[in-house]
Amino acid sequence: MAEEWQLVSVDNRASSGHLGKLKKFFWNPSRAVSFLKAVVVPSTYKLDTRTPGDQAKAQRAALESQSSALLLTLPIELLLIIAEDLGKDYLHLLCFSLTCTFLWEITGHARYHSLCSELKKESWSGSRIILIGDRAKGLPKSMLTHEDKQELGLPRQRKDIRFNVAGRAFYRVAQDSFRNFSHIPNDLILGDRRVRTNSKLRGELLNANRNEQCMRWISINRDNCVLKRQDGDFWMLRNLSQREYVLLPHSRVSKVSVTQVLYSLVGESEYSYCSYSDGDEGKWAGDRIDLTVLSIHQQEHGNDAKWMDITFYIIQQLEELAYETEFPEEVRALMYEEEEEEEEEDLEESD
């Protein structure tokens, strides 16, 4: 039987689940690409903050209008400590902030930091990534720490690859125990299982969502909070472990995208054809990878010569593969015959 595959983020304990056979899914887009982008929360969210003087005035006004609200009698400093602690779970802090206008106004800073942390929990940016086959025997040596192996209950890797079962064991653990990233809702709050299964909570949040000021803190789409490429810039898939990168072409005609570059570099299997990149099978498998843009990379590293550009090598091979995929061998054989006939005719004419 042909080998089954899954894409795994080791640090996030997240997986794509069974993707099927390599040739069946290789050219299809993958949602994993969006998880590799850095989280970017719009700066406008930072504007919902108040100075200490404004906070004190707001508290006095709130106490005058809600004299029975004992919570509002607490010092602002203590309320902010409570907000910071609740911020470990953005949903908890959001509900606390929605208690009244005063709490909403003083917790803007805490909400912003909590939102950033919540979105980063599911981000794969900088995580160890591997596309692993169910027949893989070994694993990249540096991929798992001793703590990882203990937590996942994996067998020790053997020097003799013939008796190594660590790869297959990891595949099963990832399939059975890791979170399937396709189950992660795009809607951060309204898609949360706790909100979907609690009709009263959902009703309260939907009611608050009618308020324009609250709406952007409740209706949050993950895809709107990741790095975007501006015109003239280039997507860059980076290996943070080996300091290598691939720049992605803009051409809409090309079948090669971030997905194919990623798959071709992080494949790991028992077989040499685990990657579509001849000779460098799985050269990035298990390494820390992210997806950024060229302009940001240049801001971070300038013209650092320690980074290696492998774009030409990877894109060339994938473009050739795309051509072979689009034109089956029989069709290409006919095309080559026609080219040879044309060349012979040209030679005869020149004679």
C-alpha positions in Angstrom: 0.0 0.0 0.0 1.1 3.6 -0.7 2.3 5.7 2.2 0.0 7.9 4.2 1.2 11.3 5.4 0.4 14.0 8.0 1.9 17.5 8.6 2.9 18.0 12.3 3.8 21.0 14.5 5.8 19.5 17.3 5.7 22.5 19.6 2.0 23.0 19.2 1.2 19.3 19.5 -0.9 19.9 16.4 -1.4 17.8 13.2 -3.2 17.9 9.9 -4.4 14.3 10.5 -4.2 11.9 7.5 -3.6 13.8 4.3 -3.6 10.7 2.2 -1.0 9.7 -0.4 1.6 12.3 -1.4 0.6 12.6 -5.0 -3.0 13.1 -4.1 -2.5 16.2 -1.8 0.8 17.7 -2.8 -0.6 20.3 -5.2 -3.6 21.2 -3.0 -3.4 24.4 -0.8 -3.0 23.8 2.9 -4.4 25.9 5.8 -1.1 25.2 7.6 0.5 28.0 5.6 -1.5 30.6 7.5 -0.4 29.1 10.8 3.2 29.6 9.8 2.7 33.4 9.5 3.6 35.6 12.4 0.6 36.9 14.5 0.0 40.6 13.8 -2.8 42.3 15.8 -3.7 45.6 14.3 -2.3 48.6 16.2 -5.7 50.2 16.5 -6.4 47.7 19.3 -3.9 49.5 21.4 -6.0 52.7 21.3 -8.5 51.3 23.8 -6.5 52.5 26.8 -6.9 55.3 29.4 -4.6 57.4 31.5 -4.8 56.8 35.3 -6.6 60.2 35.7 -9.2 59.2 33.1 -9.6 55.8 34.9 -10.3 57.5 38.3 -12.9 59.7 36.8 -14.6 56.8 35.1 -14.6 54.9 38.3 -16.3 57.7 40.2 -18.9 58.1 37.5 -19.5 54.3 37.5 -20.0 54.3 41.3 -22.5 57.1 41.2 -24.6 55.3 38.6 -24.1 51.8 40.1 -23.9 52.3 43.8 -24.6 48.6 44.5 -21.7 47.3 42.4 -19.2 46.3 45.1 -16.7 45.2 42.5 -16.3 48.8 41.5 -15.3 49.9 45.0 -12.0 48.0 44.7 -8.9 50.1 43.9 -8.2 50.4 40.2 -4.7 48.8 40.8 -6.4 45.7 42.2 -8.9 45.5 39.4 -6.0 45.7 36.9 -4.3 42.8 38.7 -7.5 40.8 38.4 -7.6 41.6 34.7 -4.0 40.6 34.2 -4.6 37.2 35.9 -7.8 36.6 33.9 -5.8 37.5 30.7 -4.3 34.1 30.7 -7.6 33.1 28.9 -8.8 35.8 26.6 -12.5 34.7 26.9 -12.4 35.1 30.7 -10.9 38.6 30.5 -13.4 39.6 27.8 -16.3 38.5 29.9 -14.8 40.4 32.9 -14.4 43.5 30.7 -18.0 43.4 29.5 -19.3 43.6 33.1 -19.7 47.4 32.8 -18.5 50.4 30.9 -15.9 51.3 33.5 -14.2 47.9 33.5 -14.3 47.9 29.7 -12.5 51.2 29.6 -9.7 50.4 32.1 -8.9 46.9 30.7 -8.0 47.9 27.1 -4.3 47.4 27.7 -4.8 44.0 29.3 -7.2 42.9 26.6 -4.6 43.7 23.9 -1.9 41.7 25.5 -4.2 38.8 26.2 -5.5 38.8 22.6 -1.9 38.6 21.3 -1.1 35.7 23.6 -4.3 33.9 22.7 -3.6 34.1 19.0 0.0 33.0 19.4 -1.0 29.8 21.2 -2.2 28.3 17.9 0.6 29.9 15.7 3.1 27.6 14.1 5.5 30.4 13.4 9.0 29.2 14.6 7.7 25.7 15.5 9.4 22.4 14.6 7.6 21.2 11.5 7.6 17.8 9.8 5.6 16.1 7.0 5.9 12.5 8.2 4.9 9.3 6.5 3.4 6.3 8.3 6.3 4.1 7.2 9.0 6.4 8.6 11.4 4.5 10.8 13.7 7.1 12.3 13.2 10.8 13.1 15.6 13.8 12.6 18.1 13.5 15.4 17.6 17.0 16.8 13.9 17.3 16.4 12.7 16.0 19.8 14.1 16.9 23.2 14.5 14.3 26.0 11.4 15.9 27.6 9.4 15.5 24.3 10.3 11.8 24.1 9.3 11.2 27.7 6.0 13.1 27.3 5.1 11.4 24.1 6.2 7.9 25.3 8.3 7.3 22.2 10.8 4.3 22.0 14.5 5.1 21.8 15.9 5.5 18.3 18.3 2.7 17.3 21.5 3.2 15.3 20.5 0.4 12.9 17.6 2.0 10.9 16.3 -1.5 10.1 15.1 -1.9 13.7 14.1 1.7 14.3 10.4 2.3 15.0 10.5 5.8 16.5 9.2 7.4 13.3 6.1 5.1 13.1 5.5 5.5 16.8 5.6 9.3 16.4 3.2 9.2 13.5 0.7 7.2 15.6 1.0 9.6 18.6 0.5 12.6 16.4 -2.5 11.1 14.7 -4.1 9.9 18.0 -3.2 12.6 20.5 -2.3 15.8 18.7 -4.9 18.4 18.0 -6.1 18.5 14.4 -5.5 22.0 13.2 -8.5 21.8 10.8 -10.7 21.8 14.0 -9.3 25.2 15.1 -12.1 27.7 14.4 -11.3 30.9 12.4 -13.6 32.8 14.7 -11.6 33.1 17.9 -14.5 33.8 20.3 -17.8 32.9 18.7 -16.2 29.7 17.4 -14.9 28.7 20.8 -16.4 25.4 22.0 -17.3 27.0 25.4 -19.3 29.7 23.6 -20.9 27.4 21.1 -22.1 25.0 23.8 -23.3 27.6 26.3 -26.4 29.3 24.8 -26.6 31.9 27.6 -23.0 33.0 27.2 -23.3 33.0 23.4 -26.4 35.2 23.6 -24.7 37.7 25.9 -21.7 37.9 23.6 -23.9 38.3 20.5 -25.8 41.1 22.3 -22.5 42.9 23.2 -21.3 42.3 19.6 -24.0 44.8 18.5 -21.9 47.6 20.1 -19.4 48.9 17.6 -16.8 49.5 20.2 -17.0 45.9 21.5 -17.5 44.2 18.1 -13.8 44.1 17.0 -12.9 42.5 20.4 -15.6 39.8 20.0 -15.8 39.1 16.2 -12.1 38.2 15.7 -11.1 36.2 12.6 -7.7 34.5 12.9 -6.9 35.1 9.2 -7.2 38.9 9.8 -4.5 38.8 12.5 -1.6 37.4 10.6 1.1 38.9 8.5 0.1 40.2 5.1 2.3 40.7 2.0 2.3 44.2 0.5 2.6 44.8 -3.3 6.2 44.5 -4.4 7.2 42.4 -1.4 8.0 38.6 -1.4 6.9 35.8 0.8 9.8 34.1 2.4 9.8 30.6 3.9 12.6 30.5 6.5 14.4 27.7 8.3 15.4 29.4 11.6 17.4 26.4 12.6 19.7 26.2 9.5 19.3 29.9 8.5 18.1 29.1 5.0 15.2 30.6 3.0 13.2 30.3 -0.1 11.6 33.3 -1.8 8.2 32.6 -3.4 7.4 33.7 -6.9 4.4 36.1 -7.5 3.4 34.4 -10.8 -0.2 33.2 -10.7 0.5 31.0 -13.6 2.9 28.8 -11.6 1.5 25.9 -9.7 4.3 26.3 -7.1 3.2 28.0 -3.9 4.3 28.1 -0.3 2.6 24.7 0.3 4.6 22.8 -2.3 7.9 24.4 -1.1 7.1 23.5 2.5 6.1 19.9 1.7 9.2 19.3 -0.5 11.5 20.4 2.3 10.0 18.9 5.5 9.2 15.3 4.3 10.5 12.4 6.3 10.0 8.8 5.4 11.7 5.4 5.1 12.0 6.0 1.4 14.2 8.3 -0.6 11.2 9.7 -2.5 9.7 11.2 0.6 10.6 14.6 -0.8 10.2 16.0 -4.3 13.6 17.6 -3.9 16.0 15.1 -5.4 19.1 14.5 -3.3 17.9 16.6 -0.3 15.0 14.6 1.0 13.5 16.2 4.1 16.5 18.6 4.5 14.3 20.8 6.7 12.3 18.1 8.5 11.9 18.8 12.2 13.5 22.3 12.0 12.0 25.5 13.2 10.2 27.2 10.3 8.2 30.4 9.8 6.7 32.4 6.9 7.5 36.0 6.7 8.1 38.7 4.0 11.4 39.8 2.5 11.2 43.3 3.9 10.8 42.1 7.5 13.7 39.7 7.1 15.9 42.5 5.9 14.8 44.7 8.8 15.7 41.9 11.2 19.0 40.6 9.6 20.1 43.2 7.0 22.4 41.6 4.5 23.6 38.9 6.9 25.7 36.5 4.8 25.1 33.7 7.2 21.6 33.2 5.7 21.6 31.0 2.6 19.2 31.5 -0.3 18.2 28.1 -1.8 15.3 29.5 -3.9 16.6 28.7 -7.3 17.4 25.1 -6.5 14.0 24.4 -4.9 11.7 26.4 -7.3 13.4 25.0 -10.4 12.8 21.4 -9.3 9.2 22.1 -8.3 8.5 23.9 -11.6 9.9 20.9 -13.5 7.7 18.6 -11.4 4.7 20.8 -12.0 5.4 20.5 -15.8 5.6 16.7 -15.5 2.5 16.5 -13.5 0.5 18.7 -15.9 1.7 16.7 -19.0 1.8 12.9 -18.4 4.7 10.9 -19.8 2.8 9.8 -22.9 1.9 13.4 -23.8 5.5 14.6 -23.1 6.8 11.8 -25.3 4.7 13.0 -28.2 5.8 16.6 -27.6 9.5 15.6 -27.7 8.9 13.7 -30.9 7.4 16.8 -32.5 10.3 18.9 -31.3 12.8 16.3 -32.8 10.9 16.4 -36.1 11.0 20.2 -36.2 14.7 20.1 -35.4 15.3 17.6 -38.3 13.3 19.8 -40.7 15.4 22.8 -39.6 18.6 20.9 -40.3 17.4 19.8 -43.7 16.5 23.3 -44.7 19.9 24.6 -43.5 21.6 22.0 -45.6 
